[in-house]
Every structure is written in C-alpha cells, then in structure tokens.
C-alpha cells in the first residue's frame, strides 16, 4: 500500500505470509522479497513485530524503514500528540493511540 501526493491510498498488493517455527526470519524474508521490487520509500512496521524481524527489514531498507511505537495514555488530563512524531535518527515513529480512536 502506498500514499499518493494527494494523500489517496494506492494498494499495490495484499498478501499474507506464513511463519515457520523452525526458521524465525522466514516470514520477514518473504515480505522483503515481495516488496523489494516496488522500491518503497517508507516502510513502517509495528515495534512489536520483533526485534530480529525489524532489524532484518532495516538491514534491507536502511533509508526507508521505521519502527512504530504506539503510546496509550489513560490520564484524561495528559497532553495528547495529534501529530505522529517521526524521529529520523532513531528510525522511529511514535503514535498516540488515544488520539487515533
């Protein structure tokens, strides 16, 4: 999936990938092989996807890869970030989940 300049979504492909308990990086290698021909300029994976899997994505797409960290605030008086925070140096996107619901 991609986003065009006018912010409309462009779906290139939708697939599922099989995990293999005996080969820990099997599914992420399938993802890499599938998306590499599209030369993505931004890839955002959930930080909970797995440190080794995110590291593998970063190894193959060092300029495009970001890890996404979801933050949840239960304090009704806390400040909410309505704009996602992108950290290029850490390759991390912080998203306030409570502002997205």
Backbone as a printed PyTorch tensor [residue, N CA C, xyz], in Angstrom:
tensor([[[  0.8450,  -1.1540,   0.0000],
         [  0.0000,   0.0000,   0.0000],
         [  0.9010,   1.2310,   0.0000]],

        [[  0.4910,   2.2320,  -0.6820],
         [  1.2480,   3.4670,  -0.7210],
         [  0.3240,   4.6660,  -0.6490]],

        [[  0.8910,   5.8410,  -0.4430],
         [  0.1290,   7.0810,  -0.3770],
         [  0.6030,   7.9830,  -1.5050]],

        [[ -0.3390,   8.4740,  -2.2860],
         [ -0.0190,   9.3880,  -3.3860],
         [  0.1540,  10.8100,  -2.8480]],

        [[  0.6180,  11.7070,  -3.6930],
         [  0.8490,  13.0970,  -3.3020],
         [ -0.4280,  13.7720,  -2.8080]],

        [[ -1.5940,  13.3590,  -3.3200],
         [ -2.8610,  13.9460,  -2.8760],
         [ -3.4310,  13.2100,  -1.6540]],

        [[ -2.6090,  12.3670,  -1.0140],
         [ -2.9460,  11.6050,   0.1900],
         [ -3.9570,  10.4850,  -0.0410]],

        [[ -4.2390,  10.1630,  -1.2960],
         [ -5.0810,   8.9960,  -1.5480],
         [ -4.2050,   7.7460,  -1.4620]],

        [[ -4.8170,   6.6380,  -1.0980],
         [ -4.0720,   5.3930,  -0.9360],
         [ -3.9980,   4.6330,  -2.2490]],

        [[ -2.8720,   4.0170,  -2.4710],
         [ -2.6770,   3.1680,  -3.6380],
         [ -2.3240,   1.7750,  -3.1190]],

        [[ -3.2130,   0.8210,  -3.3290],
         [ -2.9560,  -0.5440,  -2.8930],
         [ -2.2960,  -1.2840,  -4.0370]],

        [[ -1.0650,  -1.7120,  -3.8150],
         [ -0.3090,  -2.4360,  -4.8270],
         [ -0.5400,  -3.9250,  -4.6790]],

        [[ -0.5880,  -4.3800,  -3.4360],
         [ -0.6860,  -5.8050,  -3.1840],
         [ -1.1900,  -6.0450,  -1.7700]],

        [[ -1.9280,  -7.1120,  -1.6040],
         [ -2.3450,  -7.5520,  -0.2690],
         [ -2.0620,  -9.0470,  -0.1860]],

        [[ -1.2390,  -9.4490,   0.7630],
         [ -0.8440, -10.8540,   0.8840],
         [ -0.6950, -11.2180,   2.3420]],

        [[ -0.7280, -12.4950,   2.5940],
         [ -0.3760, -12.9930,   3.9200],
         [  0.8680, -13.8600,   3.7570]],

        [[  1.6540, -13.9370,   4.8080],
         [  2.8990, -14.6900,   4.7650],
         [  2.9090, -15.6960,   5.8990]],

        [[  3.4220, -16.8770,   5.6210],
         [  3.4310, -17.9570,   6.5920],
         [  4.6500, -17.8790,   7.4970]],

        [[  4.4160, -18.0920,   8.7920],
         [  5.5200, -18.2160,   9.7410],
         [  5.9980, -19.6540,   9.7470]],

        [[  7.2640, -19.8230,  10.0740],
         [  7.8420, -21.1550,  10.2200],
         [  8.5850, -21.1750,  11.5480]],

        [[  8.1140, -21.9800,  12.4770],
         [  8.7150, -22.0230,  13.8110],
         [ 10.1890, -22.4190,  13.7740]],

        [[ 10.5790, -23.2180,  12.8070],
         [ 11.9770, -23.6620,  12.7310],
         [ 12.8820, -22.6670,  12.0170]],

        [[ 12.3000, -21.6900,  11.3140],
         [ 13.0600, -20.6420,  10.6150],
         [ 12.5020, -19.2890,  11.0480]],

        [[ 13.0680, -18.6950,  12.1030],
         [ 12.4850, -17.4830,  12.7050],
         [ 12.3040, -16.3000,  11.7600]],

        [[ 13.1360, -16.1410,  10.7510],
         [ 13.0210, -14.9850,   9.8550],
         [ 12.3340, -15.3310,   8.5280]],

        [[ 11.7220, -16.5020,   8.4570],
         [ 11.1010, -16.9570,   7.2110],
         [ 10.0540, -15.9690,   6.6930]],

        [[  9.1540, -15.5150,   7.5750],
         [  8.0900, -14.6220,   7.1200],
         [  8.6110, -13.2490,   6.7060]],

        [[  9.5650, -12.7080,   7.4450],
         [ 10.0760, -11.3830,   7.0840],
         [ 10.8780, -11.4490,   5.7830]],

        [[ 11.5450, -12.5500,   5.5220],
         [ 12.2610, -12.6970,   4.2470],
         [ 11.2740, -12.7560,   3.0810]],

        [[ 10.0910, -13.3450,   3.3090],
         [  9.0510, -13.3410,   2.2750],
         [  8.5480, -11.9200,   2.0250]],

        [[  8.3700, -11.1720,   3.1010],
         [  7.9230,  -9.7780,   2.9820],
         [  8.9550,  -8.9700,   2.1970]],

        [[ 10.2200,  -9.1330,   2.5390],
         [ 11.2950,  -8.4040,   1.8540],
         [ 11.3060,  -8.7320,   0.3600]],

        [[ 11.2240, -10.0160,   0.0410],
         [ 11.2310, -10.4260,  -1.3700],
         [ 10.0190,  -9.8640,  -2.1140]],

        [[  8.9020,  -9.7730,  -1.4220],
         [  7.6770,  -9.2790,  -2.0590],
         [  7.7120,  -7.7760,  -2.3110]],

        [[  8.2110,  -6.9920,  -1.3560],
         [  8.1430,  -5.5310,  -1.5200],
         [  9.3710,  -4.9100,  -2.1930]],

        [[ 10.4760,  -5.6290,  -2.2320],
         [ 11.7100,  -5.0660,  -2.7900],
         [ 11.5460,  -4.5540,  -4.2290]],

        [[ 10.8420,  -5.2630,  -5.1260],
         [ 10.6980,  -4.7460,  -6.4970],
         [  9.9740,  -3.4000,  -6.5850]],

        [[  9.1830,  -3.0550,  -5.5710],
         [  8.4470,  -1.7920,  -5.5870],
         [  9.2950,  -0.6080,  -5.1240]],

        [[ 10.4940,  -0.8780,  -4.6080],
         [ 11.4070,   0.1530,  -4.1220],
         [ 10.6910,   1.1620,  -3.2180]],

        [[ 10.1570,   0.6940,  -2.0890],
         [  9.4030,   1.5970,  -1.2150],
         [ 10.2890,   2.6840,  -0.6170]],

        [[  9.7080,   3.8750,  -0.4410],
         [ 10.4750,   4.9610,   0.1670],
         [ 10.1780,   5.0930,   1.6610]],

        [[  9.0740,   4.5090,   2.1410],
         [  8.7900,   4.4690,   3.5750],
         [  8.1580,   3.1190,   3.9100]],

        [[  8.7060,   2.4850,   4.9260],
         [  8.1600,   1.2380,   5.4650],
         [  8.0180,   1.4490,   6.9590]],

        [[  6.8250,   1.2120,   7.4830],
         [  6.6010,   1.3550,   8.9190],
         [  6.0780,   0.0220,   9.4440]],

        [[  6.8300,  -0.5610,  10.3770],
         [  6.4400,  -1.8280,  10.9880],
         [  6.2250,  -1.6170,  12.4770]],

        [[  5.2610,  -2.3050,  13.0190],
         [  4.9860,  -2.2270,  14.4550],
         [  6.2290,  -2.6510,  15.2230]],

        [[  6.5720,  -1.8870,  16.2600],
         [  7.7430,  -2.2260,  17.0750],
         [  7.6000,  -3.6020,  17.6930]],

        [[  6.3740,  -4.0600,  17.8910],
         [  6.1220,  -5.3780,  18.4540],
         [  6.2760,  -6.5110,  17.4560]],

        [[  6.6240,  -6.2010,  16.2100],
         [  6.8050,  -7.2320,  15.1890],
         [  7.9690,  -8.1440,  15.5460]],

        [[  8.8870,  -7.6710,  16.3180],
         [ 10.0260,  -8.4830,  16.7370],
         [ 11.3230,  -7.7760,  16.4130]],

        [[ 12.2100,  -7.7200,  17.3970],
         [ 13.4780,  -7.0000,  17.2100],
         [ 14.2900,  -7.5780,  16.0600]],

        [[ 14.3430,  -8.8990,  15.9510],
         [ 15.1240,  -9.5070,  14.8790],
         [ 14.4850,  -9.2630,  13.5150]],

        [[ 13.1630,  -9.2510,  13.4550],
         [ 12.4810,  -9.0200,  12.1750],
         [ 12.6010,  -7.5630,  11.7520]],

        [[ 12.4480,  -6.6420,  12.7010],
         [ 12.6210,  -5.2330,  12.3720],
         [ 14.0650,  -4.9440,  11.9690]],

        [[ 15.0150,  -5.5800,  12.6300],
         [ 16.4280,  -5.4050,  12.2630],
         [ 16.6810,  -5.9070,  10.8450]],

        [[ 16.0330,  -6.9940,  10.4730],
         [ 16.1910,  -7.5400,   9.1150],
         [ 15.5930,  -6.5940,   8.0800]],

        [[ 14.4330,  -6.0310,   8.3770],
         [ 13.8410,  -5.0390,   7.4720],
         [ 14.7460,  -3.8150,   7.3490]],

        [[ 15.2930,  -3.3580,   8.4780],
         [ 16.1940,  -2.2080,   8.4510],
         [ 17.4540,  -2.5150,   7.6410]],

        [[ 17.9630,  -3.7300,   7.7620],
         [ 19.1640,  -4.1200,   7.0160],
         [ 18.9340,  -4.0450,   5.5040]],

        [[ 17.7360,  -4.3990,   5.0660],
         [ 17.4290,  -4.3930,   3.6280],
         [ 16.9420,  -3.0360,   3.1220]],

        [[ 16.3470,  -2.2410,   4.0050],
         [ 15.7910,  -0.9440,   3.6110],
         [ 16.2360,   0.1350,   4.6010]],

        [[ 17.5230,   0.4180,   4.7110],
         [ 18.0120,   1.3440,   5.7490],
         [ 17.4860,   2.7700,   5.6250]],

        [[ 17.1980,   3.2290,   4.4410],
         [ 16.7120,   4.5950,   4.2610],
         [ 15.1920,   4.6880,   4.3380]],

        [[ 14.4980,   3.5600,   4.2350],
         [ 13.0370,   3.5810,   4.1790],
         [ 12.3720,   3.0800,   5.4540]],

        [[ 13.0840,   2.3120,   6.2610],
         [ 12.4440,   1.6150,   7.3720],
         [ 12.2970,   2.4690,   8.6310]],

        [[ 11.1130,   2.3770,   9.2360],
         [ 10.8280,   2.9650,  10.5460],
         [ 10.1000,   1.9230,  11.3880]],

        [[ 10.3410,   1.9590,  12.6700],
         [  9.6060,   1.1400,  13.6200],
         [  8.5560,   2.0390,  14.2640]],

        [[  7.3520,   1.5130,  14.4980],
         [  6.2740,   2.3150,  15.0650],
         [  5.9940,   1.9030,  16.4980]],

        [[  6.0370,   2.8860,  17.3850],
         [  5.7580,   2.6630,  18.8060],
         [  4.4290,   3.3350,  19.1290]],

        [[  3.4840,   2.5380,  19.6130],
         [  2.1670,   3.0530,  19.9950],
         [  2.1890,   3.4530,  21.4560]],

        [[  1.7250,   4.6310,  21.7510],
         [  1.6430,   5.0940,  23.1320],
         [  0.1750,   5.2660,  23.5020]],

        [[ -0.1570,   4.8620,  24.7050],
         [ -1.5270,   4.9810,  25.1900],
         [ -1.5170,   5.7160,  26.5160]],

        [[ -2.3330,   6.7350,  26.6250],
         [ -2.4380,   7.4720,  27.8790],
         [ -3.8110,   7.2140,  28.4800]],

        [[ -3.8240,   6.8370,  29.7380],
         [ -5.0980,   6.6280,  30.4310],
         [ -5.4750,   7.8340,  31.2820]],

        [[ -4.5690,   8.7900,  31.3920],
         [ -4.8350,  10.0000,  32.1660],
         [ -5.6620,  10.9660,  31.3090]],

        [[ -6.8810,  11.2930,  31.7230],
         [ -7.7220,  12.1720,  30.8980],
         [ -7.1740,  13.5910,  30.7660]],

        [[ -6.2180,  13.9700,  31.6230],
         [ -5.6550,  15.3230,  31.5790],
         [ -4.2930,  15.3830,  30.8970]],

        [[ -3.8240,  14.2560,  30.4120],
         [ -2.4990,  14.2510,  29.7820],
         [ -2.5580,  14.9040,  28.4030]],

        [[ -1.4270,  15.4060,  27.9910],
         [ -1.3040,  16.0250,  26.6690],
         [ -1.3010,  14.9180,  25.6250]],

        [[ -2.0720,  15.1020,  24.5850],
         [ -2.1440,  14.1210,  23.5020],
         [ -1.4180,  14.6780,  22.2860]],

        [[ -0.6420,  13.8400,  21.6360],
         [  0.0150,  14.2360,  20.3930],
         [ -0.8890,  13.8260,  19.2400]],

        [[ -1.5090,  14.8000,  18.6030],
         [ -2.3910,  14.5000,  17.4850],
         [ -1.6060,  14.3010,  16.1920]],

        [[ -0.3640,  14.7270,  16.2120],
         [  0.5030,  14.5500,  15.0460],
         [  1.5570,  13.5170,  15.4100]],

        [[  1.7080,  12.5150,  14.5730],
         [  2.6980,  11.4680,  14.8210],
         [  4.0990,  12.0770,  14.8540]],

        [[  4.9390,  11.5610,  15.7370],
         [  6.2930,  12.0720,  15.9180],
         [  7.2780,  11.1780,  15.1620]],

        [[  7.9470,  11.7240,  14.1600],
         [  8.9090,  10.9730,  13.3420],
         [ 10.3220,  11.3360,  13.7920]],

        [[ 11.1070,  10.3320,  14.1420],
         [ 12.4950,  10.5370,  14.5360],
         [ 13.3750,   9.8460,  13.4990]],

        [[ 13.9580,  10.6380,  12.6050],
         [ 14.7610,  10.0690,  11.5070],
         [ 16.0370,   9.4110,  12.0250]],

        [[ 16.6450,   9.9930,  13.0540],
         [ 17.8880,   9.4330,  13.5800],
         [ 17.6650,   8.0530,  14.1900]],

        [[ 16.5950,   7.9030,  14.9600],
         [ 16.2950,   6.6160,  15.5940],
         [ 15.4640,   5.6980,  14.7090]],

        [[ 14.9870,   6.2280,  13.5650],
         [ 14.1300,   5.4620,  12.6540],
         [ 12.8920,   4.9670,  13.3930]],

        [[ 12.2390,   5.8820,  14.1240],
         [ 11.1170,   5.5370,  14.9920],
         [  9.9640,   6.5150,  14.7930]],

        [[  8.7540,   5.9860,  14.7160],
         [  7.5460,   6.7960,  14.6740],
         [  6.7850,   6.5290,  15.9650]],

        [[  6.4600,   7.5920,  16.6920],
         [  5.6560,   7.4610,  17.9140],
         [  4.2480,   7.9540,  17.6060]],

        [[  3.2700,   7.1070,  17.9060],
         [  1.8810,   7.4190,  17.6010],
         [  1.0850,   7.3480,  18.9010]],

        [[  0.3290,   8.3900,  19.1780],
         [ -0.5400,   8.3980,  20.3510],
         [ -1.8280,   7.6710,  19.9720]],

        [[ -1.9590,   6.4590,  20.4400],
         [ -3.0990,   5.6210,  20.0860],
         [ -4.4250,   6.2580,  20.5110]],

        [[ -4.4310,   6.9550,  21.6580],
         [ -5.6730,   7.5270,  22.1530],
         [ -6.1830,   8.6500,  21.2490]],

        [[ -5.2900,   9.3020,  20.5080],
         [ -5.7410,  10.3600,  19.6140],
         [ -6.2350,   9.8030,  18.2770]],

        [[ -5.9890,   8.5230,  18.0300],
         [ -6.3890,   7.9070,  16.7590],
         [ -7.7150,   7.1680,  16.8530]],

        [[ -8.2680,   7.0810,  18.0350],
         [ -9.5110,   6.3120,  18.2080],
         [-10.7240,   7.1800,  18.0370]]])
